[in-house]
Amino acid sequence: MTGLLPVTLPPLPGELLSSWISRHADFYGVTPLTMLRHGLPEATSLGPIDLSLTKAQANRIAVMFGASPKLVRSLSFADAPKAAHRFISKGPMQRCACCTHSGADLLPVLRSELQGWRITCPHCGEPYQDKTTSDGDRTLSPYRAAARRGEALLDNHAERRVETWLPPLEIARLLLMRRIPWPPPRDCDFWRYRLLGAIVPDFDDLLTKETAFPFSPKHPILPLHIRPALLAGVAIIDRAGPPMLKMLQGHMMGENKNRFVMATDHLVTPALEWGPPQQFQLI
C-alpha cells in the first residue's frame, strides 16, 4: 500500500530524483528499490525514473513524499528532449568542489553531474572537476568563452527546449562525425579526425595524445578536459549560420558524407541566400 511517509527530506537544489529517493532509503534503513516500491510497487529498478518518468508515476511519488508532481518531474529528465538522453550519463561524471555536500552520510547526486554538455556548475558557476588529468584545459583556453556560450546553448535546449536554427544537441552530434583530413595522415589513424577539428583545429592536436576515441554521434559525452572543444564548436556553428554546414560537407566522403547531407541539406540549400559564413571571434 502506498501513502505519505511519516518523515520526508527536502530535495537539494538540482538534486536527481533517484538520489532523493536513495537518501530517503538511507534514512529509513531500506534499499532504494524498496523505497521506490513504496510508491511504485511495480518498479523493477531505480534508474528508469530519471529518464522516463511518466505523469502517473510522478503523481504517485508526489503522494509518497507529500510534494507536488511538478517538483518530482523537475528532479528527473522526463521533460528533456529525446536528443538530450544521449548526453546524460548513468552516473555522476563531474563534481563541483564548492557545492559538493562532503559532510552528508550519503553523497547526493545532482542532475548536472550527469549532463555531458556541462563544464561549469549551474549553481555557483565554478568549473566542474573530474578524475581526468590532462593539459586539455590549457590547450583549449583560447576557446573558453566560446565553450561557455556553447554550454548555454546546449543547456537551454536540453533543459528549457529553446529552439535555434539547428538544435545545439544535433550540432554537437554532427561535429563528432568522422572527417577525411587533407593531406591524409601518414599513420592512417583516421579515427582521430572528426568534423570538430575543422572548426577547432586544436582538437586534432589533443587527439594525437589519445590511444583511442570511442566517442561518436551515438556516444557523444566527451571527457571533461576536452569537452570545451565540442561546446566551442557548437557556438561557432550556431553563430556562423548554415553556410558553415556546406563547408563541413567538403571534409567528408562516402556514407558519412551522405548521412551528414541528409541531416543538413534542408538548411544548406537555403543558406546560399545567407552569403559566406560569418567570422567568429573566440574572445
N, C-alpha and C positions, 0 to 999 in steps of 0.2 A: 504494500500500500504506500502511495506517495503522500507527501504532506510537508508542511513547513518545518524546517529543522529548528530545534529549540534555541540553538546559538548559531548565528551566521557571522561571517567575517566579511568586511567590505573589500571589494576588489581594489587593487592598487591601480593608479593611473596607467593605462596602457597594458594592463595585465591580460594574458591569454586565458581563454575560457577554461581549457584543460588544467592550467596552472591554478586557477581559482578553485576548481573542484578538488585538485590534489591537495591544496592547503587545508581544505575542509576535511579531507580524508585523513590527513596527518593529525588534525585537531581531534577527530573522533576515534583515531586508532584503527581505521579500516583501510582497505586498499582503495585506490582511486576508482577502480571499476565498481566496487561495491557502493561507493558514494554516488557515482553516476546512476547506478541502477535504482537508487532510492527515488529518483525522479523519472528515469527511463528504464523500466525493468527489462526491456528487450535489447538493451545495448550489449554489444559483444566486445567493444574496445573503446578507449578514450579518444584516440586520435581523430576519427571522422567528425566529431562535433566541432572541431576547429575550422574545418574547411566546408563541410556540407551540412551544417546545422539547418534544420527546417523550422518554419514558423511554429509548427505544432510542438516540436522539441523545445524550442526557446520558451514557449508558454509554460511547459511543464517544469522546466528547470527554474524558470522565474518563480513559480509557485513554491518550489522546494526551498529557495533562498529568500523568499519574500522580496523579490526585486522586480523591476519592470522587464518585460520581454525585450524592449528596445535596448536596455542596458546589457542583457545577456547576449543579444546579437552583436552588439558593439565590441564584445570581448572576443568574438570569433572573426573568421574571414568570410562568413557566409554572404556578405554583401559585396565582396570584391569581384571584379570581372573574372571570368574563367581564365583569361590570359594571364592573370596575376598568379594563378596557382603554381605555375612552373617556377616562379620566383620566390616561393615560400618553402622553406626547408622543414624537415620533420622535427628538428630540434634546434636549440639555440646555436647560432654561429658566431655571435659577437656580443660583447658586453660593454656597458658604459662604466668606466671606473668611478664616475661621480654618482651615478644613480643606482648602482648595484646595492641591494639590501644585504650586505655581508653579515649582519647580525641575526638574520632570520634563521629559524631552525630548518626550514625548507626553503631553499632559494627560489623565489618566484621567477616565472618566465614571462617576459614582456613580448607583446606581438611583434614589436620592431626588431627583436633579436632573431626572428625567423625570416625577416624580409631581406631578400637578396638584392634589393635596389638601394639599401641604406648604407651610408658611410658615416653618418653622424647620428647622435642620439636625438630623437624628436622632442625630448623633454628639456634638455639643457643645452643642446647644440654642440656638445663636445664630440670629437672624433671617436668612433667606435674602435674597440680593440679586439683582437683575436689571438690565437696561438701562433700565427704566422710570423716568421722573422724574415724580412726581406728589405731590400733597398727600394722597393717599388714606390713607396711614398715619396722618396727623394727624386726618383726619375720622373714621376708624374706631377711634381709640384707645380710646373707651369700650367697644368690643366685643372688645378684645384678649384678655381672659381667656376669654370665651365662644368666640372663634375658636380658642384653644389647645385647648379641650375638643372642639370640632368636629373639629379636626385629629386628635386622638387617636382619636375615634370612627371617622373615615374610615380612618385608618391601621390600626387594629385589625381593621376589616372587610376591608380590601384585602390586608393582609399576614398576618393570623392567622385570618381568617374568623370573627371574633367576631360573633355574631348579636345583634340587638336587635329591638324590636317592629316596626320598619320599617328595613330596611337603610340605613345612613347614605349610601351611594353613591346609593341611589334617592331619598332625601330631597333630596340636592344637585341631582339632575337635575330633580326636580319643581319646585324653587324657581326654576329658570331658565325655566319656562313663562311665557308672557305673561299679564298680568292687565289688567283694564279699570279704570282709576282713576276715581274719582268725586269732584268733578265732572270731566268729560272735559277734557283739556288743550286749550288754545286752539291750540297749534301742531300738534295732531294727530299728534305723533310717538309713536304708541302702541308702537313698538318699544322705547322706553326703559323701559317699565313691565313689571316681572317680579314674580312672586309674592314673591320675596325682599324687595321693597320694602314689602310688607305686614308683614313681620317685622322688617326692619332699615330703618326709614324713611330713614336717611342714604344708603342705596344709591341711592334716586331722585335725590338731590342730586348724587351722584357721576356718574350717567349723564347729567345735563344738560351736563356738560363733555365728553362723548364725541360724536364726529361719527358714530360707527357702533358697533353692538354685535353682532358676528357670532357671539355665543355662545348656546347653546341646550342642551336636553337631549341633543342629538346631538353637540354640541361644547361640553362643559362646563368646559374648562380656562380659567379666568379669569386675566387678568394679575395678577401678584403683588401689586400695590398695592391691588387691590380684592378679592382672594381672601379676606381675613379676613371680609368681609361674608357670603359664602356659608358659610364654616365656622361663623360665629356663628349663622347661620340654622339650620343643621343641629343645632347644640347646643340651641338654643331649642326647636325642634320635638321633638327627642328627649326633652327633659326635660318639656315640657308634655303630651305624650301625644297620642293620636288625636283628642281633641276639637278640637285646633287645625286638623286637616285639614278639618273641617266648616266652620270659619270661613274657611279659604282658598278653599273652593268658592264662597263668596259674592263673591269678587273676580274671577270668571271668567265667560265667556259662550261660547256656541256649541260648536264642535268641541273647542276647547281644554278647556272645562269637562267635556265628555263624556269626553275622554281622561283627565283628572285623576280623575274619578269612577270610571272603570273601574279605574284603578290603585290607588285607595284605599278604595273603598266597603266592601270586606271588613273594613276597620279602622274606618271611620266609624260604621257601624251599631252594632257592639258598644260604641262609645265613649260612647253615651248613658248607659251604666252607670258611666262614669268620672266624670261630672259635668263642670263647666266646665274649660277649660284651666288648668293651674297657672300662677301668675305666675312669671316667670323673672327672676332677679336677674343683671345683667350683671357686677357686681363684688361 
